[in-house]
Amino acid sequence: MTLKIPASDKRIIVFGGLNYLSLGLGDLWILNIESYQWSAGNISNSNGLTLWSHTANLVDNYMIDAFGTVDEPSQRIYMLDVSQNDSYKWVTEFTPSTTNTTNSSN
């Protein structure tokens, strides 16, 4: 299961994991942290992916899920577009923002 928090809004996004029978899940759940209400996320182009023991990072509006286990250990990387609150979409490419950040030390 992965848990990601987009910085720009009030959602916690949870994807995948295992159920009590150790069967893989492809569920997407969203927690609104203002109302503490859970809702099932809708992946418009669901590919039947079940994934667990994976890692995830949020880059701009994309949750990048890497590695983990499908039917066996995987080296694949999956990207979920989380820019829309009511419909999510698996994508195969994206253009990262062009905002540059700099580090400074005092």
C-alpha positions as CSV (number, residue, x, y, z in Angstrom):
1,M,0.0,0.0,0.0
2,T,1.2,3.5,-0.8
3,L,0.2,6.7,0.8
4,K,0.8,10.0,-0.8
5,I,-0.2,13.6,0.1
6,P,-0.4,16.1,-2.7
7,A,0.9,19.4,-1.2
8,S,-1.6,21.5,-3.0
9,D,-4.8,20.1,-1.6
10,K,-6.4,18.2,1.3
11,R,-6.2,14.6,0.0
12,I,-4.3,11.6,1.2
13,I,-4.1,9.0,-1.7
14,V,-3.7,5.3,-0.9
15,F,-3.1,2.7,-3.6
16,G,-2.7,-1.1,-3.5
17,G,-1.7,-3.4,-0.7
18,L,-2.8,-6.8,0.5
19,N,-6.1,-8.0,1.9
20,Y,-6.5,-10.3,4.9
21,L,-6.1,-13.3,2.6
22,S,-2.8,-11.9,1.3
23,L,-4.3,-11.2,-2.1
24,G,-3.1,-8.2,-4.0
25,L,-5.3,-5.1,-4.2
26,G,-5.7,-2.5,-6.9
27,D,-7.9,-0.3,-4.8
28,L,-7.5,3.5,-4.8
29,W,-8.8,5.3,-1.7
30,I,-8.8,9.0,-1.0
31,L,-9.0,10.6,2.5
32,N,-10.2,14.1,2.7
33,I,-8.2,15.4,5.7
34,E,-10.6,18.3,6.3
35,S,-13.7,16.2,6.8
36,Y,-12.0,12.9,7.5
37,Q,-14.2,11.2,4.9
38,W,-13.0,8.3,2.8
39,S,-14.0,7.8,-0.8
40,A,-13.1,5.2,-3.4
41,G,-11.0,6.7,-6.2
42,N,-11.9,6.3,-9.8
43,I,-9.2,5.3,-12.2
44,S,-10.6,6.0,-15.6
45,N,-8.4,3.7,-17.5
46,S,-8.0,0.9,-14.9
47,N,-5.6,-1.7,-16.1
48,G,-6.3,-4.3,-13.4
49,L,-3.0,-3.6,-11.7
50,T,-2.7,-5.0,-8.2
51,L,0.5,-3.9,-6.4
52,W,2.0,-4.3,-3.0
53,S,5.4,-3.9,-1.3
54,H,6.1,-1.0,-3.6
55,T,7.3,2.5,-3.1
56,A,5.7,5.8,-4.3
57,N,6.7,9.4,-4.7
58,L,4.7,12.4,-5.7
59,V,6.1,14.5,-8.5
60,D,4.0,17.5,-9.5
61,N,0.6,15.9,-10.2
62,Y,1.8,12.3,-10.6
63,M,2.1,9.5,-8.1
64,I,5.0,7.3,-9.3
65,D,4.7,3.8,-8.0
66,A,7.8,1.7,-8.4
67,F,8.8,-1.9,-8.1
68,G,6.9,-4.0,-5.5
69,T,5.1,-7.2,-6.3
70,V,2.4,-7.9,-8.9
71,D,2.4,-11.7,-9.3
72,E,6.1,-11.8,-8.6
73,P,8.7,-9.1,-7.8
74,S,8.5,-6.3,-10.4
75,Q,11.0,-3.8,-11.7
76,R,8.3,-1.8,-13.4
77,I,7.4,1.8,-12.8
78,Y,3.8,3.1,-13.0
79,M,2.6,6.7,-13.0
80,L,-0.9,7.8,-11.9
81,D,-2.1,11.3,-12.8
82,V,-3.7,12.7,-9.7
83,S,-4.4,16.2,-11.0
84,Q,-8.2,15.7,-11.0
85,N,-10.0,15.1,-7.7
86,D,-12.8,13.0,-9.3
87,S,-10.9,10.9,-11.9
88,Y,-7.4,9.5,-11.9
89,K,-5.6,8.1,-14.9
90,W,-2.6,5.8,-15.5
91,V,-0.1,7.5,-17.9
92,T,3.1,6.4,-19.6
93,E,4.8,9.8,-19.8
94,F,4.7,13.3,-18.3
95,T,6.4,16.6,-18.5
96,P,7.7,17.8,-15.1
97,S,7.3,21.4,-14.1
98,T,10.0,23.8,-15.1
99,T,10.2,25.5,-11.7
100,N,13.8,25.6,-10.6
101,T,14.7,25.4,-6.9
102,T,17.9,26.4,-5.4
103,N,19.5,25.5,-2.1
104,S,21.2,28.1,0.0
105,S,23.1,27.9,3.2
106,N,23.6,30.6,5.7
